[in-house]
Amino acid sequence: MAHPPRSNPESLWGGPRTALAAIVGGATALRLVGIQYGLPYGSLLDPDEQNVVPRAWRMVHGSGLDPHFFDWPTLTMYAVAPFQAWEGGPSYLAGRLTIVALALAGVAAAWWLGERSYGRTAGAVAAALVAVDSTHVAISHAAVTDVPLTTFVTIALALLVSGRLEWGGAAIGIATAAKYPGAVLLVPLVVLAWKRWRRLAISLALAVVAFAAASPYVVVDAGSTWSALRRIQAEHRRGWLGFEHDHWSWIAFTQRLWDGMGPVLLLAAVGLVLALAQRRTRADLVLGSFVVAYAVSLAPLHSHFPRYVLPLVPALGALAGRLRAVAPVTLLLLVVPLTWSIRDDARLTRTDTRIAAAHWIEAHVPEGSRIAAESSTAVPPGYDVLSIPLPLPGHDARPDLDGACWALVSGAVADCVLAASDRYPRRAAFYAELPRPAFRTLAHDGFSGPWVAVYRLYPG
């Protein structure tokens, strides 16, 4: 008697498309929870949102496509701008949802990169890692440039691994138009196309054309671009507030990777070593050279922001997936960053302490009063705001309150200053001399964020 043929076990789960859909679905949930955190203020979740969203809004409300801002290229602003067209003012929520869409595209691109590199299992590992990496999840909530950069880096790497050098060159230009570090992708392009000079030249030309098309005013106003690049590099080589006592850059950035990936980083490191040692495939050459080149580009930096390591995550996910024999263990270890991401999302469902302070100001401070406010605070409309400059290494000026009757201070800045009071003695003295606060709150039930205080300086 003939036995019925056994069904494909894969069909019980729906196959790779169902797996990818499940990963993208989980990634969507992680990124939509808390998406309205800190709104309507654009300075609380990530202050850099204020450099993207208002400029994108102005582009579609009469100011033209020139952002007059070249700390970053303009592609992210161009991506956000169309969804600002029907808004009466800058919509941070619309900007954030645009970034979420790009983040989900990045999850799918990570599957493509892993699959083209080392097979379907590696694709699943890479996509799942990007989906739950706690840094990627956190930055996906903000309308800033780092997630678009990571997504386009992933696409460019997948094209290079596939041997599509010319398309890869165009993707490199687009990644660099999202943020300047995308130019590091030129290293794996040159490694892969070495001695194939014609294809290399065409790929490089396409990279330049794509970059110019996606960020035209960076090229048109090259003088301003160069000035911004020199200033930014100088600032980040000196360091930034909060990183004064960090370890050497590679140690600090390895810690940032661990904070996002958890123990999967160890397996990715093994995969990287094997890729560099064996160099058997295009994927070994592309991913190995990219990770090394990007790590070298981070070495001079003394400002160790977690978002700076994001472009490494998809490549490291594919390299972790290279170890097929331990893939089930790798996927199991992703529970660690998943729990971190869920914990962080839970915080984003609460009211920020700085919004509580804004409500107190509205109720107790006369409208029109001059308020000296630190960055990353929230001042309601109707007040004369005097910005208190952010102290940086080598810049420890005592704040000039210039007749302000009130001061708004938060632990987001003050705690960093006081932890490095030897570097910022003038600013630390400023905090010590403030009067007793008229209002002060900490994170507690229903609230998250730093402590925040409002001080009455003079009668007014």
C-alpha positions in Angstrom: 0.0 0.0 0.0 1.5 3.3 -1.1 1.9 5.9 1.6 0.9 9.5 0.8 3.8 11.8 0.1 5.0 13.7 3.1 4.2 17.4 3.0 6.9 19.9 2.9 7.5 20.9 6.6 8.2 24.4 5.4 4.6 24.7 4.1 3.3 24.3 7.7 4.8 27.7 8.4 4.1 29.3 5.1 7.7 29.4 3.9 10.2 32.3 3.9 7.7 34.9 2.7 5.6 34.2 5.8 8.7 34.4 8.0 9.7 37.7 6.5 6.2 39.0 6.9 6.2 38.0 10.6 9.6 39.7 11.2 8.4 42.9 9.4 5.2 42.8 11.4 7.0 42.5 14.7 9.4 45.3 13.6 6.4 47.5 12.8 4.8 47.0 16.2 8.1 47.8 18.0 8.4 51.0 16.0 4.9 52.3 16.2 4.5 51.9 20.0 5.4 55.3 21.4 5.7 57.0 18.0 4.0 60.1 19.4 6.3 60.4 22.4 7.1 64.0 23.3 4.8 65.6 20.7 4.0 68.3 19.9 7.5 69.3 20.9 10.2 68.2 18.5 13.1 68.6 21.0 12.4 65.8 23.5 12.8 62.4 21.7 15.8 63.6 19.5 16.7 67.2 19.2 18.0 66.6 15.7 14.4 66.2 14.5 14.3 70.0 14.7 16.9 70.1 11.9 14.9 67.9 9.6 11.1 68.3 10.0 10.8 72.1 9.9 13.1 72.4 6.9 11.1 69.6 5.1 7.9 71.5 5.9 9.2 74.8 4.5 10.3 73.0 1.3 6.7 72.3 0.4 5.4 75.6 1.7 7.2 78.1 -0.5 10.9 78.1 0.5 12.2 75.8 -2.3 14.4 72.8 -2.2 17.6 74.5 -0.8 17.7 73.7 2.9 20.5 76.2 3.6 21.8 73.5 6.0 24.6 71.1 5.2 25.5 69.4 8.4 23.8 66.5 6.6 22.9 65.9 2.9 19.3 66.6 2.0 17.9 63.2 1.0 16.1 62.6 4.3 14.5 66.1 4.2 13.3 65.4 0.7 11.8 62.0 1.8 9.9 63.7 4.6 8.9 66.8 2.7 6.0 65.4 0.5 4.1 64.2 3.7 4.3 67.8 5.1 2.4 69.2 2.2 -1.1 69.1 3.8 0.1 70.1 7.3 -0.5 73.6 8.7 2.9 73.5 10.5 5.8 71.1 10.8 4.4 67.6 11.6 6.9 65.5 13.6 4.5 62.6 13.5 4.4 62.5 9.7 8.2 62.7 9.7 8.5 59.9 12.1 6.1 57.7 10.2 8.2 58.3 7.0 11.3 57.0 8.9 9.4 54.0 10.2 8.5 53.1 6.6 12.2 53.4 5.7 13.1 51.3 8.7 10.8 48.5 7.7 12.3 48.6 4.2 15.6 48.2 5.9 14.4 45.0 7.6 13.4 43.6 4.3 16.7 44.7 2.7 18.6 43.0 5.5 16.9 39.7 4.6 17.9 40.3 1.0 21.5 41.0 2.0 21.8 37.9 4.3 20.2 35.6 1.7 22.4 36.9 -1.2 25.4 36.6 1.1 25.1 33.2 2.8 21.7 31.8 2.1 18.1 32.0 3.4 19.0 31.2 7.0 21.4 34.2 7.1 18.7 36.3 5.6 16.3 35.4 8.4 19.0 36.1 11.0 20.0 39.5 9.5 16.3 40.6 9.2 15.4 39.5 12.7 18.5 41.3 14.1 17.6 44.6 12.4 14.0 44.2 13.5 14.8 43.9 17.2 18.1 45.7 17.6 17.3 48.1 20.4 19.3 51.0 18.9 17.6 50.6 15.5 14.2 50.4 17.2 14.9 53.5 19.3 16.2 55.7 16.4 13.4 54.5 14.1 11.0 56.5 16.3 12.7 59.8 15.4 12.7 61.8 12.1 16.5 61.9 11.7 19.0 60.6 9.2 20.5 57.5 10.7 17.8 54.9 9.8 17.6 56.1 6.1 21.4 55.8 5.9 21.3 52.3 7.3 18.6 51.2 4.9 20.4 52.5 1.8 23.7 51.1 3.1 22.0 47.7 3.3 20.6 47.9 -0.2 24.0 49.0 -1.6 25.8 46.0 0.1 23.2 43.6 -1.2 23.7 44.9 -4.7 27.5 44.6 -4.4 27.2 41.0 -3.0 25.0 40.2 -6.0 27.7 41.4 -8.3 25.6 44.4 -9.6 28.4 46.9 -9.4 26.8 49.6 -11.4 23.5 49.5 -9.5 25.6 49.2 -6.3 27.4 52.4 -7.3 24.1 54.3 -7.7 23.0 53.0 -4.3 26.2 54.2 -2.7 25.5 57.7 -4.0 22.0 57.5 -2.5 23.3 56.2 0.8 25.8 59.1 1.0 23.0 61.5 0.2 21.2 60.3 3.3 24.3 60.9 5.4 27.9 61.5 4.6 29.3 58.2 6.2 27.6 56.3 3.3 30.8 57.2 1.3 32.5 54.3 3.3 30.8 52.0 0.9 33.3 53.0 -1.8 35.8 50.7 0.0 33.9 47.4 -0.7 33.1 48.7 -4.2 36.8 49.2 -5.0 37.7 45.9 -3.4 35.2 44.0 -5.5 35.9 45.8 -8.8 39.7 45.9 -8.5 41.3 45.4 -11.9 37.9 45.7 -13.6 38.6 49.3 -14.3 35.8 50.0 -16.7 33.1 48.7 -14.4 34.7 50.5 -11.5 34.8 53.8 -13.3 31.1 53.5 -14.4 30.1 52.5 -10.8 32.0 55.5 -9.4 30.4 57.8 -11.9 26.9 56.5 -11.1 27.6 57.0 -7.4 28.5 60.7 -8.1 25.5 61.2 -10.3 23.1 59.6 -7.8 24.5 61.6 -4.9 24.2 64.9 -6.9 20.6 64.1 -7.9 19.5 63.2 -4.3 21.3 66.1 -2.6 21.9 68.7 -5.4 22.5 71.7 -3.2 25.3 70.0 -1.4 27.1 70.2 -4.7 25.8 73.6 -5.8 26.8 75.2 -2.5 30.0 73.2 -2.1 31.7 75.9 -0.1 29.0 75.8 2.7 29.1 72.0 2.5 32.9 71.9 3.0 32.7 74.4 5.9 30.0 72.3 7.6 31.9 69.1 7.2 35.1 70.6 8.7 33.2 72.0 11.6 31.3 68.7 12.3 34.5 66.6 12.1 36.3 69.0 14.4 33.4 68.9 17.0 33.2 65.1 17.0 37.0 64.6 17.2 36.9 66.9 20.3 34.0 64.9 21.7 30.5 65.8 22.9 28.8 66.3 26.2 28.4 63.0 28.1 31.3 61.2 26.5 34.2 62.9 28.4 35.1 59.8 30.3 34.5 57.1 27.7 37.0 54.5 26.7 38.9 54.5 23.5 36.6 54.8 20.5 36.6 51.2 19.3 35.9 50.0 22.9 33.1 52.6 23.3 31.5 51.8 20.0 31.8 48.0 20.7 29.8 48.7 23.8 27.2 50.6 21.8 26.9 47.6 19.5 26.5 45.3 22.5 23.8 47.6 23.9 21.8 47.2 20.6 22.5 43.6 19.6 23.3 41.8 22.9 25.2 38.5 22.7 24.6 38.0 19.0 27.5 40.4 18.6 29.9 37.6 19.6 28.6 35.3 16.9 28.8 38.2 14.4 32.5 38.7 15.4 33.2 35.1 14.7 31.6 35.4 11.3 33.6 38.5 10.6 36.9 36.8 11.5 36.0 33.8 9.2 35.1 36.1 6.4 38.4 38.0 6.6 40.4 34.9 7.0 38.8 32.8 4.2 37.6 35.4 1.7 36.0 32.6 -0.3 33.0 34.5 -1.6 32.0 37.9 -2.8 30.0 38.3 0.4 33.2 37.7 2.5 35.0 40.4 0.5 32.1 43.0 0.6 31.0 42.5 4.2 34.5 42.1 5.6 35.9 45.1 3.9 32.9 47.3 4.8 32.9 46.4 8.5 36.6 47.1 8.7 36.5 50.3 6.8 33.5 51.6 8.8 35.2 50.7 12.0 38.3 52.7 10.9 36.1 55.7 10.1 34.8 55.6 13.7 38.2 55.5 15.3 38.9 59.2 15.4 35.6 60.2 16.9 35.3 61.1 20.6 31.5 61.5 20.5 30.2 57.9 20.8 26.6 58.2 19.9 24.8 54.8 19.7 23.3 55.7 16.3 26.7 55.9 14.7 27.0 52.1 14.7 23.6 51.4 13.0 25.1 50.9 9.5 27.1 48.0 10.8 24.1 46.1 12.2 22.7 44.5 8.9 26.2 43.5 7.8 26.9 42.0 11.2 23.6 40.2 11.1 24.5 38.6 7.8 27.9 37.6 9.2 26.2 36.0 12.3 24.0 34.1 9.9 27.1 32.8 8.1 27.4 30.3 11.0 24.5 28.1 9.9 25.1 25.4 12.4 24.3 27.7 15.3 21.6 29.7 13.6 18.9 28.4 16.0 21.0 29.6 18.9 21.5 33.0 17.2 17.8 33.4 16.7 17.2 32.5 20.3 19.7 35.0 21.6 17.7 37.7 19.8 15.3 37.5 22.7 17.8 39.6 24.6 17.7 42.8 22.4 13.9 42.1 21.9 13.3 42.5 25.6 15.4 45.7 25.7 13.4 47.1 22.8 10.1 46.3 24.6 11.4 47.9 27.8 12.4 51.1 25.9 9.0 51.1 24.1 7.2 50.9 27.4 8.9 54.1 28.5 7.7 55.9 25.3 4.1 55.2 26.3 4.4 57.5 29.3 4.3 61.3 29.5 7.7 63.1 29.4 8.6 65.0 32.5 9.5 68.0 30.4 5.9 68.2 29.1 4.8 68.2 32.7 7.1 71.2 33.2 5.6 72.9 30.1 2.1 72.5 31.6 3.3 74.0 34.9 4.8 77.0 33.0 1.5 77.5 31.1 -0.4 77.6 34.5 2.0 79.6 36.6 4.4 81.8 34.4 2.9 84.9 32.9 2.7 84.8 29.1 5.4 86.7 27.4 7.9 86.2 30.2 11.5 85.6 29.2 12.6 82.0 30.0 16.2 80.9 29.7 15.9 77.2 28.6 18.4 74.5 28.0 18.3 72.3 24.9 16.0 69.3 25.0 13.4 71.1 27.1 9.8 72.1 26.2 8.7 75.7 26.4 5.0 76.4 25.4 4.2 79.0 22.8 3.8 82.6 23.9 7.0 83.0 25.8 10.3 84.8 25.0 12.8 81.9 24.9 16.5 82.5 25.5 18.4 79.4 24.6 21.1 78.3 27.0 24.1 77.0 24.8 25.0 73.4 25.2 28.5 73.1 26.8 31.0 71.0 24.8 34.6 70.0 25.4 36.6 73.2 25.2 33.5 75.4 25.5 32.6 76.0 29.1 31.1 79.5 29.0 28.9 80.5 31.9 25.4 81.1 30.6 24.4 84.7 30.1 20.7 84.8 31.2 20.3 88.3 29.7 17.5 89.5 31.9 15.5 86.2 31.9 13.1 86.0 34.8 12.9 82.2 34.7 15.2 79.3 33.9 14.3 75.8 32.6 16.9 73.1 33.3 16.8 69.3 32.9 18.9 66.4 33.8 19.4 65.6 30.1 22.1 68.3 30.2 22.8 69.0 33.8 23.6 65.4 34.9 26.1 65.1 32.1 27.8 68.4 33.1 27.9 67.4 36.8 29.4 64.0 35.9 32.3 65.9 34.2 32.4 69.0 36.4 36.2 69.0 36.1 35.7 69.8 32.4 32.8 72.3 32.9 33.5 74.1 36.2 31.7 77.3 35.0 28.5 75.5 34.0 28.6 73.3 37.2 28.9 76.5 39.3 25.9 77.9 37.4 23.8 75.0 38.6 25.1 75.3 42.1 24.0 79.0 42.3 20.5 78.5 41.0 17.8 79.3 43.6 15.4 76.8 45.0 13.2 75.6 42.1 9.7 76.8 41.8 8.8 73.5 40.2 10.7 70.2 40.0 9.7 66.7 38.9 11.3 63.3 38.4 10.2 60.3 36.4 7.6 58.4 38.3 4.4 56.5 37.7 3.0 57.5 34.3 6.1 59.7 33.5 9.5 59.1 31.9 12.4 61.3 31.0 15.0 63.2 33.0 14.4 65.3 36.0 13.3 68.9 35.1 13.2 72.1 37.1 11.8 75.6 36.7 13.6 78.4 38.6 12.3 81.9 39.3 15.4 84.1 38.9 14.0 87.7 39.4 10.7 89.2 40.1 8.9 89.9 36.9 
